[in-house]
Structures are given as C-alpha cells and as structure tokens.
Amino acid sequence: MSNETQYVPEKIWVWEKPNGGEFASINRPTSGSRMERELPVGRHPMQLYSMGTPNGVKVTIMLEELLALGHSGAEYDAWMINIRDGDQFGSGFVDINPNSKIPALMDRSGTRAIRVFESGSILLYLAEKFKALLPTEVQARTECMNWLFWQMGSAPYLGGGFGHFYAYAPFKIEYAIDRFAMEVKRELDVLDKHLANNEYFSGNEYTIADIAIFPWYGGLVKGWLYSAGEFLSVQEYAHVIRWADKVLERPAVQRGRIVNRSWGEPHEQLLERHDASDFHTKNS
C-alpha cells in the first residue's frame, strides 16, 4: 500500500467548510429543519416519504408485498424526498423523522396519526400491524430478528463506508477502500454460508429479514449497487446470488424496486406512487 500523507487531527474538530463528495452541499454536523416545507398528504392510510435508495426500497417492497397478500389497509401514497436536493431537511419531514433520513412513514389509519422512522422500525411496525411476513413461532421469529438487526448493523459498512469511499468521495483513499472492501466481503461470506443451508434468512419462509437485506446485498451481487461487482468478485458468493435471483422473481419486489426512483432506464422509474394503476400506466 502506498504511503498516504499523514493526517494529524486537531485537538478539537471544527466544521469550517464542506469536505467534498457528492453530498457535500447538504452535509452538516447539525440536525433539524433548514426550511419551512409542508409535506403532501394523499388519500391512502399510509403516507410514505422516501426515495428509491436501498433503505427506501425496503419499505416500498414491504408495502407491495402486503398488498399482494390482500391487506388493503397497506394502500399507500409514496412521495419523493430527493435527498440530493436536501428535501429531508424540510420542516414537515423533520417532524416525522428528526434524524432527516429516508424513509419516513405516517400511518393515518387510526384516530391519531403515528409516525414511524428508520427502515427496520418501519418493516417491523408493518409486519406486526398486518401480522404478515414475520414468523410467529419463537425460534423462527428470533432468527428473523437476528438477521433484520444484522442488516441494520452491517449495511453502514457497505453504504457509508465502502460505498462512500469507492463511489462518492472526492478522491480515492486506498486505505479506506481496502478496509471497507475487506469488511463487505466478510459480510457477503457470512450471508453466503448461511444461505448454503437455508432458502431464505429465516429458513424456508420469506420474511422482513429478506426484504431488509435484499436492496443492499442483493443489489450488490446483481450489479446495481456502486457498480462494484467485479471489484468485489461477487461471483464467489453463489448462494447469495441464488437467493437474490429468487427474491427478484417476486412481482411485489419488482414493483417496489422502482417506486420513488429517479434514475436508470425510464421503465425503472416511478417518481411517485398513489395507486396500483400507476405501474400499469408506467408500462403501457
């Protein structure tokens, strides 16, 4: 490894200017709203404010799966929150998620609206509300939760770690890319070894654990995420690829993947979703 210019941290870190990268214009060391902006409200019980990134896709897949199972109460409006433009710092969005991260959900089906933020929390909330995609038997439920929380703890190494330094940083840092590439490959190895003996992450049952993991690690081995498949030799993880292909066969997954998406081929984009017919209009 080549020697990097040695950086010696100051005694006290002070934010003085944006530090580069694709999101430099919106990143700050403070929280809270930066503008007054109300959120739109549609006619369905579930109001989703999101973007078609891996964390956002988890929730649109979940809602589409619930609708496919016949849960009409999961009908939803999906509104675009463009994180590149800083929409997540509008006052209405911050009221739902003080952490200013997508996705955020408002459940207006009851007498009082309930806010739900953090993708894992939303998946669990919806699974419990509709009694679906979450095993009831103790061992299977615990295994599902194991992998759900595994994803919450592991994906930041793939996203904010590897993804940032490999794809978004203003310049390449060999140490950072090597460090996070090693960790992502270790995570893929964990998944691959488990899936060698299991059809899905909870065993033979498709659950919210699969929904949580698919947009990140399924996207990685399918070549959608950071275009890093060759760099990470993802073909080594045959069981992850088999699982990702099986999940992708599901029509609800195919629909959920394109909601609130503003990039890729035109047929892969559905900026907002307000009715099931939006998908048919998109493909007509």
matplotlib code that plots the C-alpha trace (Angstrom):
import matplotlib.pyplot as plt

x = [0.0, 1.3, 2.0, -0.7, 0.1, -0.1, -3.1, -2.8, -6.2, -6.6, -7.2, -10.8, -12.5, -14.3, -16.5, -15.4, -16.3, -17.9, -15.5, -16.2, -18.0, -21.4, -23.4, -21.0, -23.5, -26.1, -23.9, -23.6, -22.8, -26.1, -29.7, -33.1, -35.0, -33.5, -36.6, -40.4, -42.0, -45.2, -45.5, -48.2, -50.9, -52.7, -55.9, -54.5, -53.9, -50.1, -48.2, -44.6, -41.9, -38.9, -36.5, -35.6, -32.3, -31.8, -33.3, -36.3, -36.8, -37.2, -40.4, -41.9, -41.2, -42.8, -46.0, -46.3, -45.9, -48.6, -51.0, -50.2, -51.3, -54.6, -54.0, -55.9, -55.0, -51.5, -52.5, -50.1, -49.0, -45.3, -43.9, -40.5, -38.0, -34.9, -32.0, -29.6, -31.7, -32.0, -35.8, -35.1, -34.4, -37.9, -39.8, -42.6, -40.2, -38.2, -41.4, -41.7, -38.0, -35.8, -32.8, -33.6, -33.1, -35.4, -37.7, -40.3, -43.9, -47.1, -49.9, -53.1, -55.4, -56.3, -57.8, -54.3, -51.6, -48.5, -45.0, -42.6, -38.9, -35.9, -36.4, -36.0, -38.6, -41.0, -40.7, -41.3, -44.2, -45.9, -45.3, -46.8, -49.7, -50.7, -49.5, -47.5, -44.0, -42.9, -42.9, -44.9, -43.1, -40.4, -37.3, -38.2, -39.2, -35.9, -33.9, -35.8, -35.0, -31.4, -30.9, -33.0, -30.8, -27.7, -28.7, -29.1, -25.7, -23.8, -25.2, -23.5, -20.1, -21.4, -23.1, -21.4, -18.1, -17.4, -19.9, -18.8, -15.1, -15.4, -18.1, -18.7, -15.6, -13.9, -10.7, -9.7, -8.1, -6.5, -6.6, -10.3, -11.3, -9.2, -10.6, -14.2, -13.9, -12.5, -15.4, -18.1, -16.6, -16.6, -20.3, -21.0, -19.2, -21.5, -24.6, -23.3, -22.5, -25.9, -27.8, -25.9, -28.2, -31.3, -33.6, -34.3, -32.8, -35.4, -35.2, -37.9, -40.0, -39.7, -39.8, -38.9, -35.3, -35.1, -36.8, -34.3, -31.2, -32.2, -31.9, -28.3, -26.7, -28.9, -28.4, -24.6, -24.4, -26.8, -24.6, -27.0, -25.1, -22.0, -21.2, -18.7, -19.5, -16.3, -14.2, -15.6, -15.7, -19.3, -19.5, -17.8, -21.0, -23.2, -25.7, -26.3, -26.8, -29.2, -31.2, -31.2, -32.5, -35.3, -36.3, -36.3, -38.8, -41.4, -43.8, -44.0, -40.2, -40.2, -42.8, -41.2, -37.8, -38.9, -41.0, -39.5, -36.7, -35.4, -32.5, -31.8, -33.9, -37.3, -39.2, -37.3, -38.6, -41.8, -41.3, -44.5, -46.9, -50.6, -52.4, -51.7, -52.6, -49.5, -47.5, -49.7, -49.6, -45.8, -45.5, -48.1]
y = [0.0, 3.4, 5.8, 8.5, 12.0, 11.7, 13.5, 14.6, 15.5, 18.8, 18.8, 19.9, 19.2, 22.2, 22.2, 25.1, 24.1, 21.2, 18.4, 17.3, 14.4, 14.2, 15.2, 17.9, 20.7, 19.2, 17.6, 19.5, 18.5, 19.7, 18.4, 20.0, 21.7, 24.2, 25.4, 25.6, 23.0, 21.1, 17.5, 16.5, 14.1, 11.6, 9.6, 6.3, 5.2, 5.0, 8.1, 7.3, 10.0, 8.4, 7.9, 4.7, 4.1, 0.7, 1.8, 3.3, 0.3, -1.9, -0.2, 0.0, -3.7, -4.4, -2.4, -4.0, -7.5, -6.7, -5.5, -8.7, -10.7, -8.9, -6.3, -3.4, -1.3, -1.2, 1.0, 3.9, 7.1, 7.3, 10.9, 11.6, 13.1, 14.0, 13.7, 15.2, 18.4, 18.4, 17.7, 15.7, 19.0, 20.5, 21.1, 18.7, 15.8, 16.6, 16.5, 12.8, 11.9, 14.2, 12.3, 13.7, 10.3, 8.5, 6.6, 8.0, 6.8, 8.3, 5.8, 7.7, 4.7, 5.3, 8.2, 9.6, 9.5, 7.5, 8.4, 5.7, 6.3, 4.1, 1.4, -1.5, 0.0, 0.6, -3.1, -4.4, -2.0, -3.0, -6.7, -6.6, -4.3, -6.7, -9.9, -10.8, -11.6, -12.2, -15.7, -16.3, -19.4, -18.3, -19.8, -18.7, -15.2, -14.8, -15.9, -13.4, -10.6, -11.8, -11.1, -8.0, -6.4, -7.9, -5.8, -2.7, -3.0, -4.2, -2.1, 1.1, -0.6, -1.2, 2.1, 4.9, 3.0, 1.2, 3.0, 6.4, 5.9, 3.8, 5.7, 9.2, 10.5, 13.4, 11.4, 7.8, 6.7, 3.3, 2.5, 3.4, 1.4, -1.6, -1.5, -1.4, -3.7, -6.3, -5.9, -6.0, -9.3, -10.7, -9.8, -11.4, -14.5, -14.5, -14.4, -17.0, -19.5, -19.1, -19.3, -22.5, -24.3, -22.1, -21.0, -17.6, -16.0, -17.4, -20.8, -21.7, -18.7, -15.3, -12.6, -9.0, -10.1, -10.9, -7.6, -5.7, -7.4, -7.7, -4.0, -3.8, -7.1, -8.4, -5.2, -5.6, -9.1, -8.2, -5.3, -2.4, -1.0, 1.1, -1.0, -2.8, -6.4, -7.0, -5.2, -7.3, -10.5, -11.1, -14.2, -16.0, -15.8, -18.3, -18.8, -15.1, -14.8, -17.7, -16.1, -12.7, -14.2, -15.9, -12.8, -10.8, -13.2, -11.8, -9.3, -7.2, -6.9, -5.8, -3.2, -1.9, -1.5, 1.3, 3.4, 6.9, 6.1, 8.9, 7.2, 4.3, 3.3, 5.0, 1.8, 1.6, 4.9, 5.7, 9.1, 8.9, 6.0, 6.7, 3.7, 0.3, 1.5, 3.7, 0.7, -0.2, 3.4, 3.3, 0.1, 1.0]
z = [0.0, -0.9, 1.9, 2.4, 3.6, 7.3, 8.9, 12.4, 13.9, 15.7, 19.4, 18.8, 15.5, 14.0, 10.9, 8.7, 5.2, 3.2, 2.9, -0.7, -2.2, -3.9, -0.8, 0.4, -0.2, 2.2, 4.9, 8.1, 11.7, 13.0, 12.9, 12.5, 9.7, 7.3, 5.6, 6.2, 3.9, 4.5, 3.2, 0.8, 2.1, -0.2, 0.3, 1.5, 5.1, 4.6, 3.6, 2.6, 2.2, 0.6, -2.3, -4.1, -2.4, -0.7, 2.6, 0.8, -1.4, 1.7, 2.6, -0.9, -1.3, 2.1, 1.2, -2.2, -0.6, 1.9, -0.8, -2.8, 0.3, 0.3, 3.1, 1.6, 4.7, 3.3, 0.4, 0.3, -1.4, -2.0, -2.2, -3.5, -1.0, -3.0, -0.6, -3.1, -3.1, 0.7, 0.8, 4.0, 5.9, 5.3, 8.5, 7.6, 7.1, 10.2, 12.2, 11.1, 11.3, 13.4, 12.0, 8.5, 6.8, 4.4, 4.6, 6.9, 7.2, 8.6, 9.4, 9.3, 9.6, 13.2, 15.2, 15.7, 13.1, 14.0, 12.7, 12.0, 11.0, 10.4, 7.8, 10.2, 12.5, 9.6, 8.5, 12.0, 12.5, 9.3, 9.9, 13.4, 12.3, 9.5, 11.1, 7.9, 6.8, 10.4, 11.8, 15.0, 16.2, 18.7, 17.1, 13.6, 14.7, 16.6, 13.6, 11.5, 14.0, 14.2, 10.5, 10.5, 13.1, 11.4, 8.3, 10.4, 11.9, 8.8, 6.0, 7.1, 6.4, 2.9, 2.4, 4.3, 4.4, 1.2, -1.0, 0.1, -0.4, -3.5, -5.3, -3.8, -2.1, -4.0, -4.2, -3.7, -0.4, -0.7, 3.0, 3.3, 0.2, 1.2, 4.8, 3.8, 0.8, 3.2, 5.6, 2.8, 1.5, 5.0, 5.3, 1.9, 3.2, 6.3, 4.1, 1.7, 4.4, 6.0, 2.6, 1.7, 4.1, 4.0, 1.3, 3.0, 6.0, 8.5, 6.9, 4.3, 4.9, 3.2, 5.8, 6.6, 7.0, 3.3, 2.5, 4.6, 3.2, -0.5, -1.6, -0.1, -0.6, -3.4, -5.2, -4.7, -6.2, -9.0, -10.0, -9.1, -6.2, -6.8, -10.0, -7.7, -8.6, -10.5, -7.9, -5.1, -7.1, -6.1, -8.4, -5.5, -3.4, -5.4, -2.6, -2.2, -6.0, -5.9, -3.1, -4.8, -8.0, -6.2, -4.3, -7.6, -9.1, -6.8, -8.6, -5.4, -5.3, -9.0, -8.3, -5.0, -6.6, -9.0, -6.6, -5.8, -8.2, -10.5, -12.2, -14.5, -17.6, -18.0, -17.2, -13.9, -12.6, -10.9, -9.1, -7.1, -6.4, -5.5, -6.9, -8.2, -11.7, -11.7, -12.5, -15.5, -16.7, -16.4, -18.5, -21.1]

ax = plt.figure().add_subplot(projection="3d")
ax.plot(x, y, z, "-o")
ax.set_aspect("equal")
plt.show()
